[in-house]
């Protein structure tokens, strides 16, 4: 990051103004923890505020501290609690037990809390300063946050604060043209059985990964109705869905080798299903996918990489964490959103789930959770969405998001530095 990109902050309202911009929305009933390395702000983590009596607070705090401590350079922390009511009684902070548990866990992790704030619907104040001369009751107006110099600078740089993901995701994925969605469904229907049954056959998977690669390479040119139907139908096979996810993060060749490495790949079928106009038409194949390294070691390594990518870079066996191709994943997000907005019914669930996985890989847990919730509305119990949502609730953060070298570049732009 260049010197010119840094934003200097010194007052509480400046640091609090940074939070909704880095999170993307104004947090509600949330705990936000920010790591610090000296005066520089590091990783930011938002968690739902635990409901009284429903969560082991020591366990909750240990998870939060453990995730923030994954940044080896961090040596301190900041905490902001966004509650449902203003703090008006000096003797009664509703979230005192939550804060005390967090402060203890963060200190034990080598990240002592350097400052902390409580933010209500209308007012904010320091948690540990009770001097009414500098911290009046019920606190400073939240307009002081939204009107701060840091907030203005971030807006000037193109940042914005929008609605929460739970409000935005349903709107983003909503069908805009029911007539077109019906045509996509009609195109997908005759393909669904074959792709669901034979999707992991090698010659079928080669075509399917090639189709996804063609759609991705041509984006923002929108795939036609036939290709939309083919792509959505292909995800009815869970092995193919996983292969597509890995392909979007790496290459179709790496994904195909990984499918073989994890034991998903099946024997060829007599006649693989292909998209309409696949040969010589508007969607000419031109995407030859093959396994580049067929040695035993190459296949084992490909299988390990395949599993690591599905778990957001969480390499096992001491393997180094390698980052994904974020430019591909960003482009894939746009393609997947387009498909989701042109599909209704059960076929929408895997698209929403993969979108949630991309957000989870970025470290944007609230966005990920909103996509998983939406996926489960279309197919209750959809296994991957359910499992990833459980990981979120347990505080499991993708390894990519915890390492500054592999983290999504969107989190490395315009990060303020404390004065």
C-alpha positions in Angstrom: 0.0 0.0 0.0 1.4 3.4 -0.9 1.8 6.2 1.6 -0.9 8.2 -0.3 -3.5 5.4 0.2 -3.3 5.6 4.0 -5.9 7.5 6.0 -4.8 8.9 9.4 -7.3 8.6 12.2 -7.1 9.8 15.8 -10.6 10.2 17.3 -13.1 7.6 18.2 -15.6 8.7 15.6 -12.9 8.3 12.9 -12.2 4.7 13.8 -15.9 3.9 14.1 -16.5 5.5 10.7 -14.1 3.1 9.2 -16.1 0.0 10.4 -19.3 0.3 8.2 -17.1 1.0 5.2 -14.9 -2.0 5.6 -17.9 -4.2 6.6 -20.1 -2.6 3.8 -23.1 -1.8 6.0 -23.9 -0.4 9.4 -23.6 -3.3 11.8 -26.6 -4.2 14.1 -26.5 -6.3 17.2 -22.8 -7.0 16.4 -19.4 -7.2 17.9 -16.6 -5.8 15.7 -13.0 -6.6 16.6 -10.1 -4.9 14.8 -6.5 -6.1 15.1 -3.7 -3.6 15.3 0.0 -3.8 14.5 1.5 -0.7 16.2 -0.7 2.1 15.0 -1.8 0.3 11.8 -5.2 -1.3 11.6 -5.2 -4.9 10.5 -7.9 -7.6 10.1 -11.5 -6.7 10.9 -13.9 -9.3 12.2 -17.7 -8.9 12.7 -19.7 -11.4 14.8 -23.3 -11.5 15.8 -23.8 -10.3 19.3 -24.5 -13.4 21.4 -28.0 -13.6 22.9 -28.0 -13.6 26.7 -28.0 -17.1 28.1 -27.7 -18.9 24.7 -23.9 -18.9 24.2 -20.9 -19.8 26.3 -19.3 -16.3 26.4 -15.9 -17.6 27.2 -16.1 -19.9 24.2 -17.4 -17.1 22.0 -14.6 -14.8 23.1 -12.0 -17.5 22.6 -13.1 -18.0 19.0 -13.0 -14.3 18.3 -9.6 -13.9 19.9 -8.2 -17.0 18.2 -9.3 -15.8 14.7 -7.8 -12.3 15.2 -4.6 -13.8 16.6 -4.1 -15.6 13.3 -2.5 -12.3 12.1 1.1 -12.8 13.4 1.9 -9.1 13.1 -1.0 -7.9 15.3 -0.1 -6.8 18.8 -3.3 -5.2 20.0 -7.0 -4.8 19.3 -10.0 -2.5 19.2 -13.6 -3.5 20.1 -16.9 -1.9 19.1 -20.2 -3.3 20.3 -23.2 -2.3 18.2 -26.2 -2.8 20.5 -30.0 -2.5 20.1 -30.4 0.3 22.6 -28.4 3.3 23.7 -26.4 3.0 26.9 -28.0 5.4 29.3 -27.2 4.1 32.8 -23.5 4.3 33.8 -24.0 1.3 36.1 -25.7 -0.9 33.5 -24.0 -1.8 30.2 -26.2 -4.5 28.8 -23.2 -6.2 27.1 -20.8 -5.9 29.9 -20.3 -9.6 30.2 -19.6 -9.9 26.5 -17.0 -7.2 26.6 -15.3 -8.5 29.7 -15.0 -12.0 28.1 -13.6 -10.5 24.9 -11.1 -8.3 26.8 -9.8 -11.2 28.8 -9.6 -13.5 25.7 -7.9 -10.9 23.6 -5.4 -10.1 26.3 -4.6 -13.8 26.7 -4.0 -14.0 23.0 -1.5 -11.2 23.1 -3.9 -8.6 21.6 -4.8 -6.3 24.6 -7.8 -4.1 23.9 -6.4 -0.5 23.4 -9.8 1.1 23.1 -13.5 0.1 23.0 -16.8 1.7 22.2 -20.5 1.0 22.5 -22.7 2.2 19.6 -26.4 2.3 20.1 -29.1 3.3 17.6 -28.5 7.0 18.2 -25.5 7.5 20.4 -22.0 6.1 20.9 -19.5 6.4 23.7 -16.3 4.9 25.1 -16.9 1.7 27.2 -14.1 2.4 29.7 -14.3 6.2 30.0 -17.0 7.2 32.4 -16.0 10.8 32.7 -19.0 12.9 31.6 -16.7 15.8 30.8 -15.3 14.0 27.7 -17.9 11.2 27.4 -21.3 12.7 28.2 -24.4 10.5 28.7 -25.9 9.0 26.7 -22.9 9.6 24.5 -22.1 11.4 21.3 -24.6 11.5 18.4 -24.0 8.9 15.7 -24.1 11.8 13.3 -20.6 12.5 14.5 -19.5 9.2 13.0 -21.2 9.6 9.7 -20.1 13.2 9.4 -16.4 12.5 10.3 -13.5 13.4 8.1 -12.6 9.7 7.7 -16.2 8.9 6.5 -16.0 11.8 4.0 -12.6 10.6 2.7 -13.8 7.0 2.3 -16.9 8.2 0.4 -14.6 10.4 -1.8 -12.6 7.3 -2.6 -15.7 5.5 -3.8 -16.6 3.6 -0.7 -20.3 3.4 0.4 -22.4 2.0 3.2 -25.4 0.1 2.1 -28.2 -2.1 3.5 -27.3 -5.2 5.4 -26.6 -8.4 3.4 -29.7 -10.1 4.7 -31.7 -7.3 3.0 -29.6 -7.1 -0.1 -29.0 -10.8 -1.0 -32.7 -11.6 -1.7 -32.9 -8.5 -3.9 -29.7 -9.3 -5.8 -30.7 -12.8 -6.5 -34.4 -12.1 -7.3 -35.7 -13.1 -10.7 -36.0 -10.0 -12.8 -37.7 -11.5 -15.9 -40.0 -14.4 -15.1 -40.5 -15.1 -18.8 -36.8 -15.6 -19.4 -36.5 -17.7 -16.2 -39.1 -20.0 -17.5 -37.2 -20.4 -20.8 -34.0 -21.2 -18.8 -35.9 -23.8 -16.8 -37.2 -25.3 -20.0 -33.6 -25.5 -21.4 -32.3 -27.0 -18.2 -35.0 -29.7 -17.7 -34.0 -32.2 -20.4 -30.3 -31.9 -19.3 -30.8 -32.3 -15.6 -31.1 -36.1 -15.4 -28.1 -36.8 -17.6 -25.8 -34.2 -16.0 -26.9 -35.2 -12.5 -26.3 -38.9 -13.2 -23.2 -38.7 -15.4 -21.7 -35.3 -14.4 -18.5 -36.8 -12.9 -17.8 -39.0 -16.0 -14.5 -37.8 -17.3 -15.7 -36.9 -20.9 -18.8 -35.3 -19.4 -16.9 -33.2 -16.9 -14.4 -32.0 -19.5 -17.4 -30.6 -21.5 -19.0 -29.1 -18.4 -15.8 -27.4 -17.1 -15.3 -26.2 -20.7 -18.8 -24.7 -20.8 -18.2 -22.8 -17.5 -14.8 -21.6 -18.8 -16.4 -20.3 -22.0 -19.1 -18.4 -20.1 -16.5 -17.0 -17.7 -14.0 -16.0 -20.5 -16.8 -14.2 -22.4 -18.2 -12.4 -19.5 -19.6 -9.7 -19.4 -21.2 -11.1 -22.5 -24.2 -12.9 -21.1 -24.7 -16.6 -21.9 -27.8 -17.3 -24.0 -30.8 -19.2 -22.7 -29.4 -22.6 -23.7 -26.1 -22.0 -22.0 -27.8 -20.7 -18.8 -29.9 -23.8 -18.7 -26.8 -26.0 -19.2 -24.7 -24.3 -16.5 -27.5 -24.4 -13.9 -28.4 -28.0 -14.7 -24.7 -29.1 -14.3 -24.7 -28.0 -10.6 -27.3 -30.7 -9.8 -24.4 -33.1 -9.4 -22.5 -32.2 -6.2 -19.2 -33.5 -7.5 -19.5 -31.2 -10.5 -20.5 -28.3 -8.3 -17.3 -28.8 -6.2 -15.3 -29.1 -9.4 -16.8 -25.8 -10.7 -16.0 -24.1 -7.5 -12.3 -25.2 -7.7 -12.2 -24.3 -11.4 -13.5 -20.8 -10.6 -10.7 -20.3 -8.0 -7.9 -21.8 -10.2 -8.2 -23.4 -13.7 -10.4 -26.1 -15.2 -7.3 -28.2 -15.7 -6.3 -28.0 -12.0 -9.9 -28.9 -11.1 -10.1 -31.9 -13.4 -6.9 -33.3 -11.9 -8.2 -32.6 -8.5 -11.4 -34.5 -9.1 -9.3 -37.5 -10.1 -7.1 -37.0 -7.0 -10.0 -37.0 -4.6 -11.6 -40.0 -6.2 -14.7 -38.3 -7.8 -13.8 -38.9 -11.4 -15.8 -41.7 -13.1 -15.5 -43.6 -16.4 -16.5 -42.0 -19.7 -20.1 -42.3 -20.9 -21.1 -43.0 -24.5 -22.4 -39.6 -25.3 -21.8 -36.6 -23.0 -24.5 -33.9 -22.9 -23.3 -30.7 -24.5 -24.7 -27.1 -24.6 -26.9 -26.2 -27.6 -24.7 -24.8 -30.4 -21.6 -26.2 -28.7 -20.0 -27.2 -31.9 -19.6 -24.5 -34.6 -22.3 -22.3 -33.3 -22.5 -19.3 -31.0 -20.9 -21.3 -28.2 -18.2 -23.2 -30.0 -16.3 -25.5 -27.7 -12.7 -24.3 -28.0 -12.1 -25.2 -24.4 -10.0 -28.3 -24.3 -9.6 -29.4 -20.7 -7.1 -32.1 -19.8 -5.0 -33.3 -16.9 -1.6 -31.6 -17.3 0.4 -33.8 -14.9 -0.7 -37.4 -14.8 2.1 -38.6 -12.6 1.2 -40.2 -9.2 2.7 -37.2 -7.4 0.9 -34.7 -9.6 -2.5 -36.3 -9.0 -2.0 -36.6 -5.2 -1.0 -32.9 -5.1 -4.0 -31.9 -7.3 -6.3 -33.8 -4.9 -4.8 -32.0 -1.9 -5.2 -28.6 -3.6 -8.8 -29.5 -4.5 -9.7 -30.2 -0.9 -7.8 -27.1 0.4 -9.6 -24.8 -2.0 -13.0 -26.1 -1.0 -12.1 -25.2 2.6 -11.0 -21.7 1.7 -7.3 -22.4 1.7 -7.3 -24.4 4.9 -4.3 -26.6 4.0 -3.8 -29.7 5.9 -0.6 -31.6 6.7 1.4 -28.5 7.1 1.1 -27.6 3.4 1.6 -23.9 2.6 -1.6 -21.8 2.0 -1.8 -20.7 -1.6 -4.2 -18.0 -2.6 -6.9 -18.3 -5.3 -7.1 -16.3 -8.5 -9.2 -13.5 -7.0 -9.8 -11.8 -10.4 -11.4 -15.0 -11.7 -13.5 -15.4 -8.5 -14.7 -11.7 -8.7 -15.7 -12.3 -12.3 -17.4 -15.6 -11.4 -19.4 -13.8 -8.8 -20.9 -11.6 -11.5 -21.7 -14.6 -13.7 -23.3 -16.5 -10.8 -25.4 -13.6 -9.8 -26.7 -13.3 -13.4 -27.5 -17.0 -13.4 -29.2 -16.8 -10.0 -31.4 -13.9 -11.2 -32.5 -16.0 -14.1 -33.3 -19.2 -12.3 -36.1 -20.0 -9.9 -36.9 -23.0 -7.7 -34.5 -25.7 -6.6 -31.9 -24.9 -9.2 -31.2 -21.6 -7.4 -29.9 -23.3 -4.3 -26.5 -24.4 -5.6 -25.9 -21.0 -7.3 -26.6 -19.2 -4.0 -24.5 -21.6 -2.1 -21.4 -21.1 -4.4 -21.9 -17.3 -4.1 -21.9 -17.7 -0.3 -18.7 -19.7 -0.5 -17.0 -17.0 -2.5 -18.0 -14.5 0.2 -16.8 -16.9 2.9 -13.4 -17.2 1.1 -13.2 -13.4 1.2 -13.8 -13.4 4.9 -17.2 -11.7 4.5 -19.1 -13.9 6.9 -22.3 -12.0 7.1 -22.6 -11.9 3.3 -21.8 -15.6 3.2 -24.4 -16.4 5.9 -27.0 -14.4 4.0 -26.4 -16.4 0.8 -26.5 -19.7 2.7 -29.8 -18.7 4.4 -31.2 -17.8 1.0 -30.0 -21.1 -0.5 -31.7 -23.1 2.2 -35.0 -21.4 1.5 -35.0 -23.0 -2.0 -33.8 -26.4 -0.9 -34.2 -26.9 2.9 -31.3 -28.9 4.2 -29.1 -28.3 1.2 -26.0 -30.0 2.6 -23.1 -27.7 1.5 -25.0 -24.5 2.5 -25.9 -26.1 5.8 -22.3 -27.3 6.5 -20.7 -24.0 5.6 -23.2 -22.1 7.6 -22.4 -24.2 10.6 -18.7 -23.4 10.1 -19.6 -19.7 10.1 -21.6 -20.1 13.4 -18.6 -21.8 15.0 -16.4 -18.9 14.0 -14.4 -20.7 11.4 -12.8 -18.2 9.0 -11.3 -19.2 5.7 -7.5 -19.4 5.9 -7.2 -17.1 2.8 -8.9 -14.3 4.7 -6.6 -14.6 7.7 -3.4 -14.2 5.7 -2.6 -10.8 4.3 -0.7 -12.3 1.5 -3.7 -14.4 0.3 -6.6 -12.3 1.4 -9.1 -10.8 -1.1 -7.6 -7.6 -2.5 -10.8 -5.7 -1.7 -9.8 -5.7 2.0 -6.4 -4.2 1.3 -7.6 -0.9 -0.1 -7.7 2.4 1.8 -7.1 0.9 5.3 -6.8 3.7 7.9 -3.9 4.0 10.3 -4.3 5.3 13.8 -2.5 8.5 14.6 
